[in-house]
Amino acid sequence: MNKTTQLFIRACKSTDPGKRVRSVYRRFYLAGQEDNSGFIANILLEICQNYSLYRLQDLACDLSPGSLVLYGPPDNNYWRCVMRVAISKIRLTERSKFPGLTRPARFRRKEQ
């Protein structure tokens, strides 16, 4: 697992995941783009696929109009909806499903 993947996973598990995920994306990818939801959604779906968090059938069910209400206010932008669903899936997955995910430095105990 590389460092940017770890940062995206941690961003999804933060208190304001939408803002943090966009911040990580701007830091490592294109900073000047206005709506980058499609690119972020692809990165997050790749993480879900690599760690077997999501099946295609589940994604199709979660993107149905009736289920999208569970992931935030209604939105007409498809990629923002996909991004919110992927963030939610990563956020609710326990840490043990991500082998190689290191703890942030502020939570590590100092070994003496």
N, C-alpha and C positions, 0 to 999 in steps of 0.2 A: 504494500500500500504506500503510495507516494504522499508527500506532504500536502499537496493541494487537495487530494481526495480526503485526507484527514481534516483539513480546514473546512471543506464543504460539509462533511458529516457533523463536525462540531457546530458549524453555523446553523444547520438544521435543528440541532438540539438546544439552541440558545433561546432566550426569552423573546426575542424579536427575530424569528428566522428569515422572514422576507428581506428585511434590511441587511442582515448579516450576510446572507447568501449573495445578494447584489454587491456588497462590499468586497467579498472574496473574489467575485468574478471581475470586478473593476480592477482589483489589485494585480491579478495574474493574466487577464485577457484584455479585451478592448475596453478602454475607459471612456471613450467619447460617444459611444452608441447610446441612444436614448432608451429604446425598448429592447432589452436583451433577454426577455423572458424565454424565447424559443431556444436560445443557446444554453441558458441555465437549465431549462427543462431537460434538454438532451444530456447534459452532464449528469444531472441527478438521476435520470432514468438509466444511464449507463452504470452508475453506482448501484442502483437497485438491481439491475440485471447481473452485474458481476458478483454480488453477494446473495443472489437468489431470494430477494425480498418480495418480488412481485411477479405474478404471472400475467400474461397478456389478457387473459379473461378477466382478472381482477381489475386491471387498469380500465378495460372497456366498461365494466360495471360502475366503477367509481367516476368515470367521466360522463355518465348518463345525467341528464338534467335534474332528475330527482335526487341523485346522490351528491351533486356538487354543492348543495346547500350546507352539507356537513363540513366543508372545507373553507368556509368563509362567505362573504357577501357575494351575490351573483355578479358575474363578470362576463362580458361579451368576448373578451380576448381568449382564444383557445389555449394559447401557450401559457398564459398566466394561470389558467385553470389546471393545466398539466403540471406546472411548477408547484402549485399549492398542494396537489395530490401527492407528488413525489416527496415534497418536504415533510408532509404529514407522515408518510410511510417510513421515511428514514428517522424522523423524530421519535416515533413510537416503537422503533425496533430497539431491543436491548443491546447493550454494548458488546456482549459476548458474540454476537453475530458478525462483528467486524474484527476478524483476526488481524493483528498488527496495529490496531488503533492505540496509540500511546496516550497516556493521560497528560493534560496540560501541565506545564512546569510548576504552576502555583499550587497544584494539588499533590505533587510528588513529595514524599517524605525525604528529608535530608538524611542520608545514611552516614552514620558516624562510626 
